Amino acid sequence: MIESLEKAIDTYNRLAPDNDRIRKSVEGKLRIVEIRLRDGNGYNFIMEGVTAHSLKEGRCNEKADIIVDSTSEILEGIMKGEVSPFKAMARREIVIHAPIMDLLLMKKLFSA
């Protein structure tokens, strides 16, 4: 799982600075993201403007701005494009606790 998250973060970091729509929507924003896996541990990282960084295993020590709750299988499937994030949300296979604009930010990260 951590390899898939690292790859998604690397792709986002490579593409986001050159994408006007993404850059405008995340400029000046700092978000702590926590991924809670129902079938295992979890991960956390920071999204700061067009850069995602500091991926760590485990829960974050600070209050997360965005919480992603799912299984590793569903999250991997979404990142690989094998699972529709909207169908997974409708089935409650993935739940994202965040304001709507941050929800769109997560979509951009996982589909970058």
N, C-alpha and C positions, 0 to 999 in steps of 0.2 A: 504494500500500500504506500509506503513512504516514497518508493521510487516513482510511482504514478503521480503523487502529489508534487514531488520535486520537478518532474517533467512538466506538469501543468503550470507550476510557478515559473519555470524557465521560459516556457512558451509565452505566457502572459507578459513576462518582463521583456521579452524580445519584441513582441507585437504591439503592446499597449502604447508605448511612447510615440509610435508612428500613426496610430489610429486616432484621428481628431475626435470622433464621437466618444471613445473610451477616455481619452485624455481629459476632455472637458467635463465628463461626468465624475471623475475621480480626483481632479486637481484639488490639492489642499486638504484632502481627507486622510485621516488616520483611523484605521479600523483594526481591532484585534479580533481574529477569527479563531474559533474553537470548533474542531471536528470531533464529535462524540460518536464513536462506533459502538453499536449495540452488541456486536460480536467480538469486541476486543477493546483495546485501549483507546487512544485518541491522539489527536495532533493539534497543534496551534501554530499560528503564524501571524505576521503583521502585514497589512496592506497599507502602504504609505504612498499616496498619489498613484503614479503608474508603476510602482515597484512593490512586489510582494517579497518578503524576506523573513528570516529568522524562524524557519520551520523547525519545530521541536516535537518530540514525542511526549504525550501526556497532556493533562489539562493545564490551562494557563493559570498563572498565579493572580492575574488581574481579571477584572470583570470583562468578559468578551462582549464586543459590540454585535457580532454575528455568530450564531451557534448553528452548526449543521449537524443534524442527528439522523444517522442512517446506519446501514451495514456496509462492511467493506465491499461486498459483492455488488451492491447497488451503486455505490459511489464509483467503483472501478468501471462498471458498465457505463455510467454517465460519462466519465472521462474518456472512455474509448469510443463513445458514440453508439454503443450497443443498446443503451437504455435511454428512453426519452425522459428528460428531467421532469417534464410536465405530467406525464403519466405516473411517474414515480411519486410525485407530490400528490396527485389525485388519490393514489392508493396508500398514501401516508408511509411509503417506503423510504422517503426522505422528507425531513421536516427542517425548514430553515427559519430560525427565529431571528428576524431582522426587519427593519423598516423597508418599505417597498423599493426604495432606491438602492439600498444595500443588497437586496435580493437580486436585482438586476446586475449588480456588480459581481455577485457570486456566479451568475450565469456566464458573464464574460470571462471570468477566471477559468471555469471548468470547461468552457467550449472554445477557449482560445486556440 
